[in-house]
């Protein structure tokens, strides 16, 4: 009994100290600090809310049953049911009221208005939905406060739509003129009956930035050309040189050339090229040819890689001319980084589209819970929200310290290309 009494006495003392701290904060008029404190301490939140509201009512209408200390014409006016946001949830509270009898109107409580502000509630809800929580089950994951009445499915849907619409607008209208982009990755991802082509830029510091995406039935030149032109209109600069890394899509390549011509260098994905070539061969031969192609592309210089690929091509032509023709198609563009002299330092990051493959894999995990797409706007909102959720976690590309040398090599090649074009025109 003595132990229980001591424990109760200690609990009362702790509660008294906490109440005293809240009262001290209120005395200095720190409304923002009080609100943040209350929203962080859910177990004591409801009691603190009542105390804060009562203090504001006392400041306006005086103490209960006393006339001195109140503003002229102000009086207490019963109470009503209301709610506040605590810890990302709505909690029911009883709200005291104040009335201005001279003006015949109710006086709004500023503290109550501030406590109703979600303070990041939509953003938190957006993250919960993206990581796999279906809208209909949000209430099950609410924090365990007995008085909480949570959010309905329709309320969650509305909040998610609002938050994801803001994400879509932020992504698709992002100003690109401030970015010093040295490399551009382009690749598509299948999404039900459509394809989503995502553009990721790599800055001179090695940072990966989501530039945008476009929804298209196929990777056709017209749609992709308009998409790339929109990147230019938003400020994407190429005068300092740009390396475009992509797979073997003819429509994508044609769109790149239509927008930028020969001003940028194209690096075809070596992984896609290798798999296209071995696809013409019997399964028993595929591992050996795959190893040979990998060894050829790992050569540090352009001359060594080209010679090794020439030997493989001669062997393939005798065995399967179709495989040899597949290797010939776009072969020079698979060696762009070698030609620039950057294969040794940047080959691991810029000779394949693995940068985008990783992003597409994360994107697939975030949107896999959507079993039915109602319209294109829904797709765009989800994709934009997921991409912006992924972006902060992206690491710098490997070998990023060599990116200034890559930019210098691109500038030299661009100047040589312009000189050759001028000579041909003359």
C-alpha positions in Angstrom: 0.0 0.0 0.0 2.9 2.4 0.9 4.5 1.6 -2.5 1.3 2.4 -4.4 0.8 5.6 -2.5 4.4 6.7 -3.3 3.8 5.9 -7.0 0.6 7.9 -7.1 2.3 10.8 -5.4 5.1 10.6 -8.0 2.6 10.5 -10.9 0.8 13.6 -9.5 4.1 15.4 -9.1 5.1 14.6 -12.8 1.7 15.6 -14.0 1.9 18.8 -12.0 5.4 19.6 -13.5 4.1 19.0 -17.0 1.1 21.2 -16.5 3.4 23.8 -15.0 5.6 23.7 -18.1 2.6 24.1 -20.4 1.3 27.1 -18.3 4.8 28.7 -18.3 4.9 28.4 -22.1 1.4 29.9 -22.4 2.4 32.9 -20.2 5.0 33.9 -22.8 2.5 33.7 -25.6 4.4 31.0 -27.6 1.4 29.7 -29.5 3.4 27.8 -32.1 5.6 26.1 -29.5 2.6 25.1 -27.4 0.8 23.6 -30.5 3.9 21.7 -31.5 4.4 20.4 -27.9 0.8 19.3 -27.6 0.8 17.5 -30.9 3.9 15.6 -29.9 2.5 14.4 -26.6 -0.5 12.4 -27.6 -1.2 10.8 -24.2 -1.3 14.2 -22.5 -2.6 16.0 -25.6 -6.4 16.0 -24.8 -5.9 17.3 -21.3 -3.4 20.0 -22.5 -5.8 21.0 -25.3 -8.6 21.6 -22.7 -6.2 23.7 -20.5 -5.0 25.8 -23.5 -8.6 26.5 -24.7 -9.7 27.3 -21.2 -6.8 29.8 -20.7 -7.7 31.6 -23.9 -11.4 31.8 -22.8 -10.3 33.2 -19.4 -8.1 35.8 -21.1 -11.1 36.9 -23.2 -14.1 36.5 -20.9 -12.5 36.3 -17.4 -12.5 33.6 -14.9 -15.7 31.6 -14.4 -18.4 33.3 -12.4 -16.3 36.5 -12.1 -16.8 39.8 -13.9 -13.3 41.4 -13.4 -10.6 40.5 -15.9 -12.7 40.2 -19.0 -13.0 42.3 -22.1 -16.0 44.6 -22.4 -19.0 42.8 -23.8 -17.3 39.4 -23.8 -19.0 36.5 -22.0 -18.7 32.7 -21.8 -21.3 31.0 -24.0 -21.6 27.3 -23.1 -19.6 24.8 -25.1 -19.8 22.6 -28.2 -18.3 19.4 -29.7 -15.3 20.0 -31.9 -12.1 18.3 -33.0 -8.3 19.0 -33.1 -5.4 17.4 -35.0 -3.0 15.5 -32.8 -0.3 13.3 -34.2 -1.8 13.2 -37.7 -5.3 12.3 -36.4 -8.6 14.0 -35.6 -9.5 13.8 -31.9 -12.9 14.9 -30.6 -12.8 17.7 -27.9 -15.3 19.8 -26.1 -14.7 23.5 -27.1 -15.7 26.3 -24.8 -17.3 29.3 -26.5 -17.1 33.1 -26.1 -19.6 35.6 -27.3 -19.4 39.3 -27.9 -22.8 40.5 -26.7 -22.3 44.0 -27.9 -21.6 42.9 -31.5 -24.0 39.9 -31.2 -21.4 37.5 -32.6 -19.3 34.6 -31.5 -15.6 35.2 -30.9 -13.4 32.6 -32.6 -10.7 31.0 -30.5 -7.3 31.4 -32.2 -5.7 28.5 -30.3 -8.6 26.2 -31.5 -8.1 27.3 -35.1 -4.4 26.5 -34.9 -5.0 23.1 -33.3 -7.2 22.2 -36.3 -4.4 22.7 -38.8 -3.1 19.3 -40.0 0.6 20.4 -39.8 1.9 17.9 -42.3 -1.0 15.5 -42.1 -1.5 15.2 -45.8 2.3 14.5 -46.4 2.3 11.8 -43.7 -0.8 10.2 -45.2 0.7 10.3 -48.7 3.8 8.4 -47.5 1.6 5.8 -45.7 -0.5 5.2 -48.9 2.6 5.0 -51.1 4.4 2.4 -49.0 1.5 0.0 -49.4 -1.3 1.1 -47.0 -4.7 0.9 -48.9 -7.0 3.8 -48.3 -9.7 1.5 -46.8 -7.4 0.3 -44.0 -5.9 3.6 -42.8 -7.9 3.5 -39.6 -6.3 0.2 -38.6 -2.9 1.9 -38.6 -3.9 5.0 -36.7 -2.0 5.6 -33.5 -3.5 3.9 -30.5 -5.4 6.7 -28.9 -8.7 5.4 -27.6 -10.6 8.7 -28.2 -9.4 8.9 -31.9 -12.1 8.5 -34.5 -9.5 8.5 -37.4 -10.4 9.2 -41.0 -12.9 7.7 -43.4 -12.0 6.1 -46.6 -13.4 9.0 -48.6 -11.5 11.5 -46.5 -8.2 9.6 -47.0 -8.9 9.5 -50.8 -9.5 13.2 -50.9 -6.4 14.0 -48.9 -4.3 11.7 -51.1 -5.6 13.3 -54.3 -4.8 16.7 -53.0 -1.3 15.8 -51.8 -0.5 13.8 -55.0 -1.8 16.6 -57.2 0.6 19.0 -55.6 3.5 16.5 -56.1 2.6 16.1 -59.8 2.5 19.9 -60.3 5.9 20.2 -58.5 7.6 17.6 -60.6 6.2 18.5 -64.0 6.8 22.3 -63.5 10.2 22.0 -61.9 12.7 24.6 -63.2 15.6 22.9 -64.8 17.6 26.0 -65.7 19.5 25.9 -62.4 20.7 22.3 -62.9 24.1 21.6 -64.5 23.1 18.3 -66.1 25.9 16.4 -67.7 24.1 13.1 -68.4 20.5 12.2 -69.3 19.0 8.7 -68.7 15.9 7.7 -70.7 14.0 4.5 -70.3 10.5 3.1 -70.4 8.4 1.1 -68.0 5.3 -0.9 -68.8 2.2 0.1 -66.9 -0.9 -2.0 -67.8 -1.6 -1.1 -71.4 0.7 2.0 -71.4 4.4 2.7 -71.2 5.9 5.4 -68.9 9.2 6.9 -70.2 11.1 8.5 -67.3 13.9 11.0 -67.7 16.6 11.2 -65.0 19.4 13.8 -65.1 22.8 13.5 -63.5 24.3 16.8 -62.4 28.0 17.7 -62.4 28.2 16.8 -58.7 26.8 13.3 -59.4 23.4 13.9 -58.0 20.4 12.1 -59.7 17.4 14.3 -60.4 14.0 13.2 -61.7 13.3 15.5 -64.6 9.9 14.2 -65.6 8.0 11.5 -67.3 5.5 10.9 -70.2 2.7 8.4 -70.7 2.6 6.8 -74.1 1.2 3.7 -75.7 4.6 2.9 -77.4 8.0 4.6 -77.5 7.1 6.5 -80.6 9.1 9.5 -82.0 6.3 12.1 -82.0 5.3 11.7 -78.3 8.8 11.5 -77.1 9.9 14.5 -79.2 7.3 16.6 -77.5 8.4 15.3 -74.1 12.0 16.2 -74.7 11.1 19.6 -76.0 9.2 20.2 -72.8 12.4 19.6 -70.9 14.2 22.1 -73.0 11.4 24.7 -72.4 11.7 24.1 -68.7 15.4 25.1 -68.9 17.4 21.9 -69.6 20.7 23.1 -71.0 22.9 21.2 -73.4 25.5 23.9 -74.5 28.1 22.5 -72.0 27.7 19.0 -73.4 25.3 16.2 -72.6 25.6 12.4 -72.7 22.3 10.6 -73.3 22.1 7.0 -72.1 19.3 4.9 -73.5 18.4 1.5 -74.7 18.0 0.5 -78.4 14.6 2.0 -78.9 14.5 3.5 -82.4 11.7 5.9 -81.5 13.6 7.2 -78.5 16.8 7.7 -80.5 14.9 9.5 -83.3 13.3 11.8 -80.9 16.6 12.7 -79.3 18.2 13.4 -82.6 15.2 15.5 -83.7 15.4 17.7 -80.7 19.2 18.0 -80.2 20.7 16.8 -83.5 24.4 16.0 -83.2 25.0 18.4 -80.3 24.8 15.6 -77.7 26.4 12.2 -77.5 24.3 9.0 -77.3 25.5 6.0 -75.2 23.6 2.9 -76.0 23.1 0.5 -73.2 25.6 -2.3 -73.5 23.5 -4.6 -71.4 20.5 -4.4 -73.8 22.9 -4.8 -76.8 24.4 -7.9 -75.3 21.0 -9.5 -74.5 19.7 -8.7 -78.0 22.7 -10.4 -79.6 22.6 -13.6 -77.4 18.8 -13.8 -78.0 19.6 -15.0 -81.5 21.7 -17.9 -80.3 20.8 -21.3 -78.8 20.6 -21.4 -75.0 23.7 -23.6 -74.8 25.8 -20.9 -76.5 24.4 -17.9 -74.8 26.5 -17.9 -71.6 29.8 -18.1 -73.5 29.0 -15.3 -76.0 27.6 -13.2 -73.1 31.0 -13.6 -71.3 32.9 -12.7 -74.5 30.8 -9.5 -75.0 31.2 -8.5 -71.4 35.0 -8.9 -71.6 35.1 -6.8 -74.8 33.1 -4.0 -73.3 35.3 -4.0 -70.3 38.4 -3.1 -72.3 39.7 0.3 -71.1 40.3 1.9 -74.6 38.2 2.4 -77.7 40.7 0.6 -79.9 40.9 -2.5 -77.7 37.2 -2.8 -77.3 36.5 -2.3 -81.0 39.1 -5.0 -81.9 37.7 -7.5 -79.5 34.1 -6.9 -80.7 35.3 -7.3 -84.3 36.7 -10.8 -83.5 33.4 -11.7 -81.8 31.5 -10.4 -84.8 33.5 -12.5 -87.3 32.8 -15.7 -85.2 29.1 -14.9 -84.9 28.8 -14.3 -88.7 29.9 -17.8 -89.5 27.6 -19.2 -86.8 24.5 -17.0 -87.1 24.5 -14.0 -89.5 21.4 -12.6 -87.7 23.3 -12.3 -84.4 26.2 -10.6 -86.2 23.8 -8.1 -87.8 22.3 -7.4 -84.4 25.8 -6.7 -83.1 26.5 -4.3 -86.0 23.4 -2.3 -85.4 24.3 0.8 -83.3 27.7 -0.7 -82.3 29.5 2.7 -82.4 27.0 4.2 -80.0 27.6 1.4 -77.5 31.3 2.6 -77.5 30.7 6.3 -77.0 32.1 6.4 -73.5 35.2 4.5 -74.8 35.6 7.0 -77.6 35.4 9.9 -75.1 38.2 8.2 -73.0 36.0 7.8 -69.9 35.2 4.1 -69.9 37.7 3.3 -67.2 36.4 5.9 -64.7 32.7 6.0 -65.6 32.0 2.7 -67.3 30.2 1.2 -64.3 27.6 4.0 -64.2 27.2 5.3 -67.7 27.4 2.3 -70.1 24.0 0.9 -69.1 20.6 2.2 -68.0 20.9 0.6 -64.6 20.4 4.0 -63.0 16.9 4.1 -64.3 16.3 0.3 -63.9 16.8 0.7 -60.2 14.4 3.7 -60.1 11.8 1.8 -62.1 12.0 -1.2 -59.7 11.4 1.1 -56.7 8.5 2.8 -58.6 7.0 -0.6 -59.2 7.1 -1.5 -55.5 5.3 1.8 -54.6 2.5 1.5 -57.1 1.9 -2.2 -57.0 -1.0 -2.0 -54.7 -3.1 -0.2 -57.3 -5.2 -3.0 -58.8 -7.2 -0.7 -61.0 -6.3 2.5 -62.8 -9.4 4.6 -63.3 -7.8 7.2 -65.6 -4.6 8.8 -66.8 -4.7 11.6 -64.2 -4.6 9.0 -61.4 -1.6 7.3 -63.0 0.2 10.6 -63.3 -0.5 11.6 -59.7 0.7 8.2 -58.3 3.8 8.1 -60.5 4.8 11.7 -59.7 4.3 11.1 -56.0 6.3 7.9 -56.0 9.2 9.4 -58.0 9.5 12.4 -55.7 9.4 9.9 -52.7 12.3 8.0 -54.3 14.4 10.9 -55.4 15.8 12.0 -51.9 17.1 8.4 -51.3 19.0 8.2 -54.6 22.8 8.0 -54.2 25.4 9.8 -56.3 26.6 7.9 -59.3 29.8 5.9 -59.0 32.8 7.8 -60.2 31.1 11.2 -59.9 34.5 12.9 -59.4 35.3 12.3 -63.0 32.2 14.1 -64.3 34.0 17.4 -65.0 36.4 15.4 -67.3 33.3 13.9 -69.0 31.8 17.3 -69.6 35.1 18.6 -71.0 35.3 15.6 -73.4 31.7 16.2 -74.5 32.5 19.8 -75.2 35.5 18.9 -77.3 33.4 16.4 -79.3 30.6 18.9 -79.7 33.0 21.5 -81.1 34.5 19.0 -83.5 31.1 17.9 -84.6 30.0 21.5 -85.3 33.3 22.1 -87.2 32.7 19.1 -89.4 29.1 20.2 -90.1 30.3 23.6 -91.1 32.9 22.1 -93.5 30.3 19.9 -95.0 27.9 22.8 -95.5 30.7 24.8 -97.1 
